[in-house]
């Protein structure tokens, strides 16, 4: 699936991923390939991206935001972000 992570200032990440774990307001949840459409609010916490062309794991710490999943594309709009 395609993943984009955006902040008000810049595009932080764009690429392929096999799974994304996000800190939802009601707890962590994982998004996999062909996930059902969803829009959810996010709280401060750890965002983990797995897979993609490099087949590695990347960790970010986000400060709130929203996630949208539609047609195998994940867009994360974060208020702030720090790459680990």
C-alpha atoms as an extended CHARMM CRD file, in Angstrom:
* protein
*
        84  EXT
         1         1  UNK       CA              0.0000000000        0.0000000000        0.0000000000  PROA      1               0.0000000000
         2         2  UNK       CA              1.0480000000        3.6170000000       -0.4160000000  PROA      2               0.0000000000
         3         3  UNK       CA              1.7550000000        5.7240000000        2.6760000000  PROA      3               0.0000000000
         4         4  UNK       CA              2.1070000000        9.4880000000        3.0580000000  PROA      4               0.0000000000
         5         5  UNK       CA              2.9180000000       11.2060000000        6.3450000000  PROA      5               0.0000000000
         6         6  UNK       CA              2.3930000000       14.9650000000        6.3250000000  PROA      6               0.0000000000
         7         7  UNK       CA              2.7800000000       17.7920000000        8.8380000000  PROA      7               0.0000000000
         8         8  UNK       CA              1.7030000000       21.4170000000        8.3670000000  PROA      8               0.0000000000
         9         9  UNK       CA              5.3210000000       22.1880000000        7.3510000000  PROA      9               0.0000000000
        10        10  UNK       CA              6.3490000000       19.3340000000        5.0500000000  PROA      10              0.0000000000
        11        11  UNK       CA              5.9260000000       15.8400000000        3.6730000000  PROA      11              0.0000000000
        12        12  UNK       CA              7.8080000000       13.5750000000        6.0740000000  PROA      12              0.0000000000
        13        13  UNK       CA              7.3830000000       10.2110000000        4.3460000000  PROA      13              0.0000000000
        14        14  UNK       CA              6.1080000000        8.8970000000        1.0310000000  PROA      14              0.0000000000
        15        15  UNK       CA              6.4720000000        5.3080000000       -0.1070000000  PROA      15              0.0000000000
        16        16  UNK       CA              5.2490000000        1.7440000000        0.0390000000  PROA      16              0.0000000000
        17        17  UNK       CA              4.5060000000       -0.0830000000        3.2830000000  PROA      17              0.0000000000
        18        18  UNK       CA              3.2080000000       -3.5130000000        4.2700000000  PROA      18              0.0000000000
        19        19  UNK       CA              1.8480000000       -2.3720000000        7.6480000000  PROA      19              0.0000000000
        20        20  UNK       CA              1.4520000000        0.8150000000        9.6530000000  PROA      20              0.0000000000
        21        21  UNK       CA              0.7570000000        0.9000000000       13.3980000000  PROA      21              0.0000000000
        22        22  UNK       CA             -0.7610000000        4.1560000000       14.6260000000  PROA      22              0.0000000000
        23        23  UNK       CA             -1.7170000000        5.5460000000       18.0610000000  PROA      23              0.0000000000
        24        24  UNK       CA             -5.4800000000        5.9110000000       17.6850000000  PROA      24              0.0000000000
        25        25  UNK       CA             -7.4190000000        7.9380000000       20.2310000000  PROA      25              0.0000000000
        26        26  UNK       CA             -8.8750000000        4.6900000000       21.6290000000  PROA      26              0.0000000000
        27        27  UNK       CA             -5.6080000000        2.7360000000       21.3790000000  PROA      27              0.0000000000
        28        28  UNK       CA             -3.0280000000        1.4110000000       18.9380000000  PROA      28              0.0000000000
        29        29  UNK       CA             -4.2390000000       -0.1860000000       15.7200000000  PROA      29              0.0000000000
        30        30  UNK       CA             -2.5520000000       -1.6810000000       12.6880000000  PROA      30              0.0000000000
        31        31  UNK       CA             -3.3290000000       -0.9530000000        9.0500000000  PROA      31              0.0000000000
        32        32  UNK       CA             -2.5020000000       -3.7040000000        6.5420000000  PROA      32              0.0000000000
        33        33  UNK       CA             -2.7330000000       -4.0210000000        2.7620000000  PROA      33              0.0000000000
        34        34  UNK       CA             -6.3000000000       -3.6020000000        1.4440000000  PROA      34              0.0000000000
        35        35  UNK       CA             -7.6110000000       -2.3380000000        4.8070000000  PROA      35              0.0000000000
        36        36  UNK       CA            -11.2410000000       -1.2350000000        4.8710000000  PROA      36              0.0000000000
        37        37  UNK       CA            -11.7740000000        2.5240000000        4.4100000000  PROA      37              0.0000000000
        38        38  UNK       CA            -11.4280000000        4.4140000000        7.7010000000  PROA      38              0.0000000000
        39        39  UNK       CA            -10.8590000000        7.8850000000        9.1110000000  PROA      39              0.0000000000
        40        40  UNK       CA             -9.6140000000        8.1130000000       12.6980000000  PROA      40              0.0000000000
        41        41  UNK       CA             -8.1610000000       10.6610000000       15.0780000000  PROA      41              0.0000000000
        42        42  UNK       CA             -4.6900000000       10.0380000000       16.4670000000  PROA      42              0.0000000000
        43        43  UNK       CA             -3.1680000000       10.8640000000       19.8210000000  PROA      43              0.0000000000
        44        44  UNK       CA              0.4520000000       11.5510000000       20.7090000000  PROA      44              0.0000000000
        45        45  UNK       CA              2.5100000000        8.3790000000       20.3910000000  PROA      45              0.0000000000
        46        46  UNK       CA              4.6030000000        5.9750000000       18.3730000000  PROA      46              0.0000000000
        47        47  UNK       CA              3.8810000000        5.3950000000       14.6790000000  PROA      47              0.0000000000
        48        48  UNK       CA              5.6010000000        2.3590000000       13.1440000000  PROA      48              0.0000000000
        49        49  UNK       CA              6.0030000000        1.7810000000        9.3880000000  PROA      49              0.0000000000
        50        50  UNK       CA              7.0190000000       -1.7010000000        8.2210000000  PROA      50              0.0000000000
        51        51  UNK       CA              7.9870000000       -3.0940000000        4.8400000000  PROA      51              0.0000000000
        52        52  UNK       CA              8.1910000000       -1.1850000000        1.6350000000  PROA      52              0.0000000000
        53        53  UNK       CA             11.0050000000       -1.3690000000       -0.8580000000  PROA      53              0.0000000000
        54        54  UNK       CA             13.7020000000       -1.3780000000        1.8250000000  PROA      54              0.0000000000
        55        55  UNK       CA             11.8720000000       -4.0620000000        3.9010000000  PROA      55              0.0000000000
        56        56  UNK       CA             12.7580000000       -2.2750000000        7.1060000000  PROA      56              0.0000000000
        57        57  UNK       CA             10.9820000000       -0.7280000000       10.0790000000  PROA      57              0.0000000000
        58        58  UNK       CA             10.8530000000        3.0200000000       10.6820000000  PROA      58              0.0000000000
        59        59  UNK       CA              9.6040000000        4.6170000000       13.8880000000  PROA      59              0.0000000000
        60        60  UNK       CA              8.1880000000        8.1240000000       14.2740000000  PROA      60              0.0000000000
        61        61  UNK       CA              6.7200000000        9.8900000000       17.2910000000  PROA      61              0.0000000000
        62        62  UNK       CA              3.7020000000       11.9790000000       16.3460000000  PROA      62              0.0000000000
        63        63  UNK       CA              1.8610000000       14.7170000000       18.1590000000  PROA      63              0.0000000000
        64        64  UNK       CA             -1.8120000000       14.0420000000       17.3940000000  PROA      64              0.0000000000
        65        65  UNK       CA             -3.4860000000       14.1450000000       14.0220000000  PROA      65              0.0000000000
        66        66  UNK       CA             -5.7440000000       12.0870000000       11.7650000000  PROA      66              0.0000000000
        67        67  UNK       CA             -5.3690000000        9.0560000000        9.5020000000  PROA      67              0.0000000000
        68        68  UNK       CA             -7.3500000000        8.2320000000        6.3780000000  PROA      68              0.0000000000
        69        69  UNK       CA             -7.2890000000        4.8680000000        4.6020000000  PROA      69              0.0000000000
        70        70  UNK       CA             -8.9360000000        4.6180000000        1.1710000000  PROA      70              0.0000000000
        71        71  UNK       CA             -8.2010000000        2.4880000000       -1.9060000000  PROA      71              0.0000000000
        72        72  UNK       CA             -5.0060000000        1.0100000000       -0.4170000000  PROA      72              0.0000000000
        73        73  UNK       CA             -3.5910000000        4.4870000000        0.2830000000  PROA      73              0.0000000000
        74        74  UNK       CA             -2.8710000000        5.6870000000        3.8290000000  PROA      74              0.0000000000
        75        75  UNK       CA             -2.5610000000        9.4030000000        4.5480000000  PROA      75              0.0000000000
        76        76  UNK       CA             -1.4660000000       10.5370000000        8.0010000000  PROA      76              0.0000000000
        77        77  UNK       CA             -1.7830000000       14.2120000000        8.8740000000  PROA      77              0.0000000000
        78        78  UNK       CA              0.2270000000       14.8360000000       12.0410000000  PROA      78              0.0000000000
        79        79  UNK       CA              0.3420000000       18.0570000000       14.0360000000  PROA      79              0.0000000000
        80        80  UNK       CA              4.0060000000       17.4090000000       14.7710000000  PROA      80              0.0000000000
        81        81  UNK       CA              6.4730000000       14.5790000000       14.2470000000  PROA      81              0.0000000000
        82        82  UNK       CA              9.9080000000       13.3570000000       15.2780000000  PROA      82              0.0000000000
        83        83  UNK       CA             11.8060000000       10.5830000000       13.4770000000  PROA      83              0.0000000000
        84        84  UNK       CA             13.5210000000        8.1260000000       15.8030000000  PROA      84              0.0000000000
